[in-house]
Amino acid sequence: MSIFAPELAIVRDALPQRVCGVVSSLRGLTVLVDSLPLPIGSLVRVESRRGDTSMLGEIVGFSSDQAVVMLFGQSAGICGGDRVVGEQIAQNVGVSTRMLGRCIDGLGRPVDGLGAIVERQPRPIDPAPISAMRRRSIRQPLATGIRAIDLLTTLGRGQRLGIFAGPGVGKSTLLGQIAQRTEADVNVIALIGERGREVREFIEDSLGAEGLRRSVVVVATGDESPLLRVRAAKVACTIAEHFRDLGQDVLLMMDSVTRFAHAQRQIGLSVGEPPATKGYTPSVFAQLPLLLERAGALDPGADGRGGGTITGLYSILVEGDDLTGDPISDAARGILDGHVILSRKLAQAGHFPAIDVLDSVSRVAERVTDAAHRAARRQVIRLLAKYRQIEELVQIGAYAKGSDTEADVAIEFVGEINAILRQGHLERETAEESRKRLLDVAVRAGAALDQTTTRKAG
């Protein structure tokens, strides 16, 4: 590969001449522009004839001989005859290691009031898909600092895990705790479609100064253009890829994929796509794998660069706490390498983080843990599942002790197991300390099962 490859790419993507069109009409969220022969995805600027208004947009479709442009901001101030100027054929964003500790918007502009970010290099926000043969197997665990995940739903470096939850169950708080405690070198956090009030609360309360120092936060709130929300998600992936190519282990957290899908649906409907499943357009289900597949563990490239990982944590908002009735949840589960379910029932009982470990699955957990850990996890899951079967009988006093050996042991150890799975906001523990606690409980529970079985046999 030529050492001038980045420069050559910029030249290829640059506009060979100044291409201009004229605003013809406004239709819903889109602007129709005459005489603008640019491809879909091009970045354009709408300039008011009065000279006091200028706003960016993107070509999202065509209608006859007109380009369909969606704006990154509001359409107020635009009128027929305004000039539309092409800015970029292939969109990119400037990336830099100096982004750490900063908060930016979907266009890569700082929004934290700390000044410009220097030494940035352009990188495309829609790169070509990664070759399957360049992806390496996931063999190393990534500690998150959350015992319920590290012990029973172990995360691997390069894995993509979905966090499924209804509103108000502790999803954002969990992501903030992981960002503070993870072993990853860099966090890239995308807040897509969030309420404006919650952005600063997440940064100051959930993430904290310690987590922010090694994080890049990309923000597109719910009152911004759907195009800007979609772009913010792609920009976050692009920044994560930059640090990955430096050989670092990156944790990419996106909250939420559901709001990304809502924004893509708005774009699709605006350009005339027919609604498909529950109002979602076909482009939504085409964009989801393109977005989620950008995470992973890669071998170094031909130039020897890279070799890092992007571990993806994607929150999915479950409407009505129904995991089976939402098309985005179904589509995401089919793409991701596992899922963590947050239970409203556990949250209402004061069990935080409210992770339902019986319904949660990590598809790489068996490959990133040793034999002792795997055996202990199976033992604990087995006891929790047995206790769930008899929980109502125990609560109403209808269970007779001694009628089921495994149930007796489950009742004896369920309190201790739940104490391990609960974790306060300030409660920290290393992965090895958590593992020792799990092994200790599993060994004693196994011994109790053997002892009870032997006693009954005798």
Secondary structure, DSSP 8 states (H G I E B T S, - for coil): --TTHHHHHHHHHS-SS--EEEEEEEETTEEEEES----TT-EEEEE-TTSS-EEEEEEEEEETTEEEEEESS--TT--TT-EEEEEESS-EEEE-GGGTTEEE-TTS-B-SSS----S-EEEESS-----GGGB----SB---S-HHHHHHS--BTT-EEEEEE-TTSSHHHHHHHHHHH---SEEEEEEEEE-HHHHHHIIIIIIHHHHHHTEEEEEEETTS-HHHHHHHHHHHHHHHHHHHHTT-EEEEEEE-HHHHHHHHHHHHHHTT----GGG--HHHHHHHHHHHTT-EEB-B-TTS-B--EEEEEEEEE-GGG-SSS-HHHHHHHHHSSEEEEB-HHHHHTT-SS-B-TTT-EETTHHHHS-HHHHHHHHHHHHHHHHHHHHHHHHHTT---TTS-HHHHHHHHHHHHHHHHH---TT----HHHHHHHHHHHHHHHHHHHHHHHHHHH-
